[in-house]
Amino acid sequence: MFGLFRRNKTHSVTGVSAFSMVLMSISQKIKPMKHVEFEMADQSLQDVFDWLAEQEQSRWLNGGHYMLSEQMIGRFQLNLSRYLGSHTLPVVFSNCTEGVLHALPLLSSRNKELGIIHIGNQFEIKPTLEPEIGSAYHFALARFNDIRLFCMGIDGARQSDKTLEYAEDLGCDWLTLPECQFSQRFHMKEQLASYLAHCDQVVLSIDLASLCPQTLVGTERYLEVQMVNRIIRQSLISGKVKMVQLVGWKDKHIFARSTLSILQELAGMVPTNDKVA
């Protein structure tokens, strides 16, 4: 009930100019997600802003939580467009990568190259007839001609030859997990700089589960948060980042130390609007 009250209270965008960043959260149920998984994620995402407020004092605007029914998709897009227009950086928590599909119509432009930097172990390009888990960028690239996709941290051991071939066919650029390790930081920086130079606007999407070890054995198969923060820092310095999406549906990913580190990195890099000339 508290979450419902907070959702109704925070859908206003009055007073946006006093904030440099807005924290929003969205949840949607798509195949093959189980109903209990959706409900767990929805409840956790409602609590994200309060969790952040308990961790640190910062000038984050509470942009509200949206359970994406047809009506709420429109409300989410309306408020998101207002934040984008007020030079406030939206940081959107979502229970699935496919949430970004609702933001792309607001960012895509015929005259501008829109880059998506996906930080995660998977390509998320599953070719399906309708959106489902793992298909986000298949639909993004099919629907919008001006989008470029750069995947960072791909775990080659978990990719089939068919997926790699399809990524090439779609014109995706990517770096593997070993190429995103600290020892390869200069190569990673060069590749990211080259990609950013070809984009007019950028969306960052970070798969939070990819920052956490899957098991106690083989813990090297995950992205280090310090490297993710390097990517965030370099991208924000370019001045081209228009939105950040953080993807997770389990508490251990949403409320992880690595997630807090990312939020602190964002807060440290984005100036408050009252300091902007």
C-alpha positions as CSV (number, residue, x, y, z in Angstrom):
1,M,0.0,0.0,0.0
2,F,2.9,2.3,0.8
3,G,4.3,1.6,-2.7
4,L,0.9,2.5,-4.3
5,F,0.8,5.8,-2.4
6,R,4.3,6.6,-3.5
7,R,3.5,5.9,-7.2
8,N,0.6,8.2,-7.1
9,K,2.5,10.9,-5.3
10,T,5.5,11.0,-7.6
11,H,4.2,11.2,-11.1
12,S,4.2,15.0,-11.2
13,V,7.2,16.6,-12.9
14,T,6.8,19.9,-11.1
15,G,10.2,21.4,-9.9
16,V,12.3,19.3,-12.2
17,S,14.8,22.1,-12.7
18,A,16.2,21.8,-9.2
19,F,17.5,18.3,-9.9
20,S,20.2,16.9,-12.2
21,M,18.9,13.3,-12.2
22,V,15.6,11.6,-11.9
23,L,15.2,8.0,-10.7
24,M,12.3,6.1,-12.3
25,S,11.3,2.5,-12.2
26,I,9.2,0.4,-14.5
27,S,8.0,-3.2,-14.5
28,Q,6.3,-5.3,-17.2
29,K,5.3,-8.9,-17.6
30,I,6.5,-10.5,-20.8
31,K,7.1,-14.1,-21.8
32,P,8.4,-16.4,-20.4
33,M,8.4,-14.5,-17.1
34,K,6.6,-16.2,-14.3
35,H,3.9,-14.2,-12.5
36,V,5.6,-14.7,-9.2
37,E,8.8,-13.3,-10.7
38,F,7.0,-10.3,-12.0
39,E,5.4,-9.6,-8.7
40,M,8.7,-9.9,-6.8
41,A,10.4,-7.5,-9.2
42,D,7.5,-5.0,-9.2
43,Q,7.6,-4.8,-5.4
44,S,11.4,-4.5,-5.2
45,L,11.5,-1.8,-7.9
46,Q,8.9,0.2,-6.0
47,D,11.4,0.4,-3.1
48,V,14.5,1.5,-5.1
49,F,14.2,5.2,-4.5
50,D,13.7,4.8,-0.7
51,W,16.7,2.4,-0.7
52,L,18.9,5.0,-2.4
53,A,17.7,7.8,-0.2
54,E,18.7,5.7,2.9
55,Q,22.2,5.1,1.4
56,E,23.2,8.7,0.6
57,Q,22.0,12.3,0.6
58,S,21.8,13.4,-3.1
59,R,19.7,15.5,-5.3
60,W,17.8,12.7,-7.0
61,L,14.3,13.4,-8.1
62,N,11.8,10.6,-7.5
63,G,10.2,10.0,-10.9
64,G,7.9,7.3,-9.6
65,H,7.2,3.6,-10.4
66,Y,5.2,2.5,-13.4
67,M,3.6,-1.0,-13.8
68,L,3.4,-0.9,-17.6
69,S,-0.2,-1.4,-18.5
70,E,-1.3,0.2,-21.8
71,Q,-2.4,3.3,-19.9
72,M,0.7,3.5,-17.7
73,I,3.0,3.2,-20.8
74,G,1.6,6.5,-22.0
75,R,2.1,8.1,-18.6
76,F,5.6,6.8,-18.3
77,Q,6.5,8.1,-21.8
78,L,4.9,11.5,-21.1
79,N,6.9,12.1,-17.9
80,L,10.0,10.7,-19.4
81,S,9.7,13.1,-22.4
82,R,9.4,16.0,-19.9
83,Y,12.5,14.9,-18.0
84,L,14.4,14.6,-21.3
85,G,13.3,18.1,-22.3
86,S,14.4,19.6,-19.0
87,H,18.0,18.4,-19.3
88,T,17.5,16.1,-16.4
89,L,19.2,12.7,-16.8
90,P,16.6,9.8,-16.4
91,V,18.0,6.7,-14.7
92,V,15.4,4.0,-15.2
93,F,15.3,0.7,-13.3
94,S,13.6,-2.0,-15.2
95,N,12.9,-5.7,-14.6
96,C,13.8,-6.5,-18.2
97,T,16.0,-5.0,-20.9
98,E,12.9,-4.7,-23.1
99,G,11.8,-1.7,-21.0
100,V,14.1,0.5,-23.2
101,L,11.8,-0.1,-26.2
102,H,9.3,2.3,-24.6
103,A,11.9,5.0,-24.5
104,L,13.3,4.7,-27.9
105,P,10.4,6.5,-29.8
106,L,11.2,9.6,-27.7
107,L,14.9,9.5,-28.5
108,S,15.0,8.3,-32.1
109,S,15.4,10.9,-34.8
110,R,16.0,10.7,-38.5
111,N,18.8,13.2,-38.4
112,K,20.7,11.8,-35.5
113,E,22.5,8.5,-34.8
114,L,21.3,7.0,-31.6
115,G,23.7,4.6,-29.9
116,I,22.8,2.0,-27.4
117,I,25.6,0.8,-25.2
118,H,24.6,-2.5,-23.6
119,I,26.7,-3.6,-20.7
120,G,26.1,-7.2,-20.1
121,N,27.0,-10.9,-20.8
122,Q,24.3,-11.4,-23.5
123,F,23.4,-9.8,-26.8
124,E,19.7,-9.6,-26.1
125,I,18.9,-10.1,-29.8
126,K,16.7,-13.1,-29.8
127,P,14.6,-13.0,-33.0
128,T,11.0,-13.5,-31.8
129,L,7.6,-12.4,-33.2
130,E,6.8,-10.3,-30.2
131,P,8.9,-8.9,-27.4
132,E,10.0,-11.4,-24.8
133,I,13.0,-11.8,-22.5
134,G,16.2,-11.5,-24.5
135,S,14.8,-9.9,-27.6
136,A,15.1,-6.2,-26.8
137,Y,17.7,-5.2,-29.4
138,H,16.2,-7.4,-32.1
139,F,13.2,-5.2,-32.0
140,A,15.1,-2.0,-31.4
141,L,17.2,-2.5,-34.6
142,A,14.2,-3.7,-36.6
143,R,12.0,-0.7,-35.7
144,F,14.5,2.1,-35.9
145,N,17.0,2.6,-38.7
146,D,19.1,5.2,-36.9
147,I,20.2,3.0,-34.0
148,R,23.7,1.6,-33.5
149,L,24.3,-1.2,-30.9
150,F,27.5,-1.7,-29.0
151,C,27.5,-4.6,-26.5
152,M,30.3,-4.6,-23.9
153,G,31.1,-7.7,-21.8
154,I,29.7,-10.5,-24.0
155,D,30.5,-13.9,-22.6
156,G,31.6,-15.8,-25.6
157,A,31.3,-19.1,-23.8
158,R,27.5,-18.7,-23.6
159,Q,26.9,-17.7,-27.2
160,S,25.9,-20.0,-30.0
161,D,27.4,-19.7,-33.5
162,K,23.9,-18.7,-34.7
163,T,23.7,-15.8,-32.2
164,L,27.2,-14.5,-33.2
165,E,26.2,-14.7,-36.9
166,Y,23.0,-12.9,-36.3
167,A,24.8,-10.2,-34.3
168,E,27.1,-9.7,-37.3
169,D,24.1,-9.6,-39.7
170,L,22.5,-6.9,-37.5
171,G,25.7,-4.8,-37.7
172,C,26.3,-5.0,-33.9
173,D,29.7,-4.0,-32.4
174,W,30.9,-5.8,-29.3
175,L,33.6,-6.4,-26.9
176,T,33.9,-9.8,-25.1
177,L,34.1,-10.2,-21.4
178,P,38.0,-10.6,-21.4
179,E,38.2,-7.4,-23.5
180,C,36.4,-5.5,-20.7
181,Q,38.8,-6.6,-17.9
182,F,41.2,-4.2,-16.2
183,S,44.2,-5.5,-18.2
184,Q,42.5,-4.4,-21.4
185,R,41.3,-1.0,-20.2
186,F,43.2,1.0,-22.8
187,H,41.9,-1.1,-25.6
188,M,38.3,-0.8,-24.2
189,K,38.7,3.0,-23.9
190,E,39.8,3.3,-27.5
191,Q,36.9,1.1,-28.8
192,L,34.3,3.0,-26.8
193,A,35.7,6.4,-27.9
194,S,35.5,5.3,-31.5
195,Y,31.9,4.2,-31.0
196,L,30.9,7.4,-29.2
197,A,32.4,9.5,-32.1
198,H,29.8,8.0,-34.5
199,C,26.8,8.7,-32.2
200,D,24.8,11.9,-31.7
201,Q,22.9,10.6,-28.7
202,V,23.5,7.5,-26.4
203,V,21.4,5.3,-24.1
204,L,23.3,3.2,-21.5
205,S,21.7,0.0,-20.5
206,I,23.4,-2.1,-17.8
207,D,22.4,-5.7,-16.9
208,L,22.9,-5.8,-13.1
209,A,23.1,-9.6,-13.0
210,S,26.2,-9.5,-15.2
211,L,28.0,-7.7,-12.4
212,C,27.4,-10.6,-9.9
213,P,29.1,-14.0,-9.9
214,Q,26.7,-16.7,-11.0
215,T,28.2,-19.3,-8.6
216,L,31.1,-19.6,-6.2
217,V,32.9,-21.5,-8.9
218,G,34.1,-19.7,-12.0
219,T,33.6,-16.2,-10.4
220,E,35.7,-14.7,-13.2
221,R,32.7,-14.8,-15.5
222,Y,31.3,-11.5,-14.5
223,L,31.9,-7.8,-15.2
224,E,33.8,-5.8,-12.6
225,V,32.0,-2.8,-11.4
226,Q,35.1,-0.6,-11.6
227,M,35.2,-1.3,-15.4
228,V,31.5,-0.6,-15.7
229,N,32.1,2.7,-13.9
230,R,34.9,3.5,-16.4
231,I,32.4,3.0,-19.2
232,I,29.9,5.2,-17.5
233,R,32.5,7.9,-16.9
234,Q,33.7,8.0,-20.4
235,S,30.2,8.0,-21.9
236,L,29.0,10.8,-19.6
237,I,32.1,13.0,-20.4
238,S,31.1,12.8,-24.1
239,G,28.0,14.7,-23.2
240,K,25.9,12.4,-25.4
241,V,24.1,10.2,-22.8
242,K,20.4,10.9,-22.7
243,M,19.2,8.0,-20.5
244,V,20.5,5.2,-18.4
245,Q,18.7,1.9,-17.8
246,L,19.5,-0.5,-15.0
247,V,18.1,-3.9,-15.5
248,G,17.4,-6.4,-12.7
249,W,14.5,-8.3,-11.1
250,K,16.1,-10.0,-8.1
251,D,16.9,-8.2,-4.9
252,K,20.5,-9.4,-4.8
253,H,21.1,-7.6,-8.1
254,I,18.9,-4.5,-7.6
255,F,20.1,-3.7,-4.1
256,A,23.7,-4.9,-4.6
257,R,26.8,-2.9,-3.7
258,S,27.7,-2.8,-7.4
259,T,24.4,-1.1,-8.1
260,L,25.0,1.5,-5.4
261,S,28.5,2.1,-6.8
262,I,27.0,2.7,-10.3
263,L,24.4,5.2,-8.8
264,Q,27.2,7.0,-6.9
265,E,29.3,7.2,-10.1
266,L,26.4,8.7,-11.9
267,A,25.7,11.2,-9.1
268,G,29.4,12.2,-9.0
269,M,29.6,12.8,-12.8
270,V,26.4,14.7,-13.5
271,P,26.4,18.3,-12.3
272,T,23.5,19.8,-10.4
273,N,21.4,22.0,-12.7
274,D,21.9,25.1,-10.5
275,K,25.6,24.9,-11.3
276,V,25.1,24.7,-15.1
277,A,25.8,27.9,-16.9
